[in-house]
């Protein structure tokens, strides 16, 4: 069964402001395509499409088109790992080195001189636990910010370009090595901080993906397909797009130095067409609006989809609960604190679940306490609000032209318009 009908646009008058806002992103040349859907109390109450799958050839976007969801892979892989937790295969506070011994004796970076290549490290007092991986508190980095010594060093060791670092990191999700080899390579690098002390975005879910393989004796792609995708009917979600579906793969856009929208070519555009060697649990999946909505509906329903119990309600509750140390929130946990008042305001009232950000207190957002979700680097985003029985899902494919650019579509733009559409009928 499809939740999103590929031919049906649903746009009640109450959502007119949301439609106008999304159309403006296309009209202003901020991105090439947008699909957006809102689910409320057992049904889709809004679904609309804007722009082009292929702007140059004037091919309009369609509901069945396939998107690279990058970090929206993380909640799916988190749920997969929690299936094994429910089966008693591990405890959240287990050191990851119990299963991947390469992480036994980690170091913390104290200083790095990029001119001489000289580094100074200190020993760790804590082991990286499995929960640290789920919550990005392990100290493992992605290396996205070359202005920081740790990320400068990651860039050197992992072969990133200092220019357009975000693009370089996004390309790195297509490793030419096996997960196991990458894990050993990553374990050779120092940590940003003592595990558990701060939050810092990194390759944590790729290590979780390897843990899934070790504990299940099954490749990650097969485990996800058998334990989640097949049960939900997520037929277009995988680590690559087979040739017979290439015509549905959406183009990725960026901007040139003068601000003109143009197609992004190269690894990010092309590598998802081929089955990878490296199954990235942190950012390797492609999906559709309908497929990912099925995952969200199952989560909203406490692990149930179409009367089938995919995972237990207890497992869902564990995933979407706040797992930060007592008395600390998302802003307090960040090693680099935001200074912009608007960014601070947007991040207030959040904790961190197992693979999702969770609203833990009243803040600027119209959604209820307990709302959770995540984003992808190409500007995909989803939110699930159990208190109001709302799901918001948006797909686009845009990568900033440089590391100073922000994504064109911010959740702060969408949140009030979604709830206006639901609760203020015109």
N, C-alpha and C positions, 0 to 999 in steps of 0.2 A: 504493500500500500504506500502511495505517495502522500506526504503531508503537503508538499508544495506542488500544486498542479502546474505543469510546465507551460500551459497556455493561459492560465487564469491570473489576471491582475486584480488584486483586491485593494481598493483605495476608498474607504469611507471618507466623507467630508471632514470628519474630525481629525483625519491624518493629513489634511491638505498642507499644513505647515511643514510636516516632515517631508512630504513629496517635493515641495518647493525648495527646501534646503538641499536635498539630495540632488535634484536637477541642477541646482546652482553650481555644485561641485563639477558637474560635467560641462555646463555652459562656460564656466570660468577656466576650463582646461586644467583642473586640479588633479584629475585622474581620468582613466579611460572608460571604466565601467563600474557599475554598482548594482548589486542585488541586495535587497533588504526585506526581511520578514519579521513580523511581530506575532507572537502566539499568546493567547490569553484564555485561560479557563477552557482547555480542551479543544481549541480551534485556532486556526490562523485568522487573525483579524486585519492583517495588513500584509500585502506582498506586492512588490513593485520592482521594476527593472529600468535602468538608465544607462545610456551610453553604448559602448561598442566592445564586443569581443575582440574585434580587429578594426581599429579606427581607420587605418590607412585604406583598407578595402571595404569600408562602410558595411561591415557585418555586425548587426546589432547583437547585444548580449541577450542570452536566453536563460531561463530558469534552470535548464539542465546542463549548463556549461560548468566546466571543471576549473577549480581554483587551487593554487598552491597555498595551503593554510599555515605553513611554517609552525610558529610556536603554539598555535591552537592544536597541534599534535600533542602537546604536553598533558592536557587534561585527559585525553584518551589513554595515553600511556600510563598516566597515574592510576586511572581506574583499572587498567590491566594488571599493574603491579599490586593493586589492592585486592584483586581477585586471588592472587597467590597468598597475600596476607591472611585473607579470610580462610584459606585452606591450611593455615598454620605453618607455612613454609618459612616464615621469618617474623621477627618483631621489629617495630619501627625504630627502637633504640639500639638495635644490633649494629655494631660497627660494620661498615661495608667491606672491610678487610677480611671479615669472616668468610666472605664469598669471593672477593676479588683481592687476593693478598698483596697485589701491587700497591694498594693504598695504606699499607700497614704503617709505614714510617714517613709521614709527610713533613714538609718544611714550610715555614712562612717566610715570604719575601720581606726582608728588612730594607734593602736598598738595591738599586740597579743603575749602573752607569752605561747608557746606550753607546757612548763613544768608545769605551774600552771593552764593553761586554762583561765587565766585572759585576758579580752579584754577591749579596750578603744575605744569608738566611738564618733563621732560628728554628729550634725544635718546637713541635707542637705539644701541647699538654692533653688535648682531646683527640679522640678518634672521630673521623667522619662517620656519622650514623646514616642509616637509610632515611630517617626523617629529615636530616640535613639536606639530602639530595632532593626530596620532595619539595622542600620549602626554600631552596636556594640560599641556605645558610651554611653551606659546607666550606665556603672560601674559594671554591673552584670558579674561575672566571670564563667569560666568552672572549675577552680581549677586545671589546668594542670601543674602548675609550683610550686611545694611545697617549693622551695627556697624563694618564696615571702610570706610574712605574710598572705595576703588575701587568697592565694591558700592553704596555710597550714591550715588555719581555715576552708575553704570549704572542704578540705579533711577530717577533723575531723567530720564536721557536716553532710556531705553527704556519709560518709563511704568509702572513697577512700583508697587504699593502697598507702603508701609512696613509695614503691618499684614498679617500672614500672608504674608510674602514668598515662602515656598516655593510656596504656591498660585499666587501672582501669576506667578512664573517658569514654573511648569508650564503656565499658561494661555498664556504667550508662545510656546509651541511652535506655536500656531495663528496665526502671523502672517498679516496680510491683505495682504502684499506678496510679490513674487517673491523667490526666493533671491538673485538678483543685486543687487536693491535693498537687501536686508538686509545683504549682505556689505559694500556701500559705507557703509551706516549704521554697521556695527560697526567698520569701519576708521577711522572718525572718532573713535572712543573711545580713550583711552589704555590702555596695558597695565598690568598689576599689577606686573610686574618685567621685567628683561632676559630675553628669550626664551632658554630652555634652562637657566635658573638654578634654578627651582623647579617644583613641580607645583601646579596650581590649576585647579579644574573650570570649564569654560567652553564657549562656543559653537563649539568647534573642529570637531566632526564635521558641523556644518551647513556650514562652509566646505569640508570634505572632500567633502560632497555636491555642492556647486557645482563643485568641481574635477572630480568624476566627470562632471558634465554638460558641462563645457567640453572635456574630453579625449575624451569619447566622442561628443559631439554628439547626446546622447540625454538626455531628461528622467530624473531620478533614479528615479522610480517605474517607468518602462519598463525602465531598465537593471537594476534589482533583479529585476524580474519575468522578464526574458529570460535573465539570466545566472545567477540563483540560484533564485528561487522556482519557476519552471516545471520546472527540472531536478530539484528535490527534491520536487515535488508539494506545495508549500506553498500550497494553494489558498485559505486563509483569511488570509493575511498580506498586508497592504497598508497604505496611508496613510489608509484610511477603510473603513467597513463599509457595503456597499451595502444598500439598503432591504430587499431580500429576506432579509437576514441580521440585521436589527435585533433580532429576537426572541432572538438568541444573544449579544447584546452585554451583558456583565456590568455590573451597577450598581457605582458607586464609592461607598465609605463613608468617613466621617470621624466625629468625635465632637463633641458640643456642649460648652459650657463646664462642664457638670456630668459629663462623661464618658460620656454616653449615645451609643450608635452611631446614626448617622443617614445617610441618603442624601445624597451631595454632588450638587448640581444646578449647572447653568450650563455654562460653556465646556468644562471637562474632561469632563463627562458627555455633552454633546451634539455637540461639534464633530467628533468622530470619525465621525459619521454622514454626513458630506458630504466630497466630494473637495476637498482643500485647494488653495489657491493656492501655499502654501509647503510644500515637501516637506522636512520636518525630518530631516536625517541624524543628528541627535543624540537625537531622541525622538519621532518621528512615527508609528511603526508600531503596528498591532494584530496580534495573532497568537493562536494556540491552543496548548494543551499539546502536541498531536501535531505541529503544524507546527514549533514551535521545537525540539522533540526531534529532528526530522529534521535540522535545521541542526546541532545538537550532535553527533549521530551521524556526520554527514559530517566534522565537524572532528576528532572522535575517531579516525576512520578515515583521517586524513591527506589529506582532500580527496575521498575516494571515498564514493559512496552507491549501493547496489544495483548494484555493478560498473560504475558510471559515474563517470569522473574529472571532478568538478565544478571543482576547482582542483588545482594540483600540490601534492605533499607539501612541496616547498620553500617554497611560498607559505604554507601552514599553519604550518610551522616558523618562518618569518620573523615571522608575526603573534603567535605565542605565546611568543617569546623575550623576555627582558628587554632593554629598550632604554634604560634609564637610564644616565647617565654612570658610568664605572668607579668602583667604591668607594662608590657611593651607593645607598640603598634607598628604598622608598616613604615611610617615616617621615622620613628625612633630607631628602627632596626637598620636603616640605610646607612652605609658607611660614608657616603657623600650626601649630606643633607641638602635638599632643595632650598634655594634662596628666593626664588620668584614667589611672591605671595599667592599668585593664582595657582601655581603648581602645588604649593603647600595646601591650599584650600581643596583642590581636587583630590588630594591623597589622604586627607583627614578621615578618620573613622573607618580604617581598613586594617584587617589582619591578613594572615596568609594561611590558606588551607593546604591541602596536599595536591599541588598542581594548579591551584586557582587562587585568585585574590578574593577575599571575603569581606563584605561590609559588616562591621561589628558595632557601629554606633551611629547616632544621628549625624548627618552631614549635609552637604549641598545637594546630594542626589535625591531625586523623587522616588527612587526605588526603596523597598523595605529592607530592614536589617536582616542579614542573612543572604542577600544577593551575592552572587559569585560569577566569575568569568575570567577570560584571558583574551589576549590579542595576538596577532601574527605580524611579522615584520613588514609584510606587504599590505598592511592596514586592514586586514580582516579582524573582526571583533565579535564576541558574543557575551551575553549576560543572561543569567537565570535568576529570577526573583521568586523564591518559594512563597513568601508572605503574600504577594499579590498575584501569584500564579501567572507570571509573565516571562516570556523569553524574547530577547531581541538578538537578531543575528544579521550581520552585515558582511558582505563579501566584496572586495575590490582587489586590484593588483597594482600597487604603486610603491616604488622604493624611492626615498629621497635622493636627490642628485648629489648631495654631499652631507657630511655629518653634522652640519649646523641646521639642516632643514628638519622640520617636524612633519609628521604625517598630516595630510590635508583633512582627513575626517577624524575628528576627536569625539570620544564618547560624551564629552561635555556638551557637544553640539546636539547630540541625538537624544540623550536621556530625558530632558524636559518635554521634547516633542512626542516621544513615544508615550509618555504617561498622559500628556494632553490628549492624544488621540484615543486613549483607552477610557479616560474618566471625564472628558469634556466633549461629549457628542454635540455636533453642530446641527 
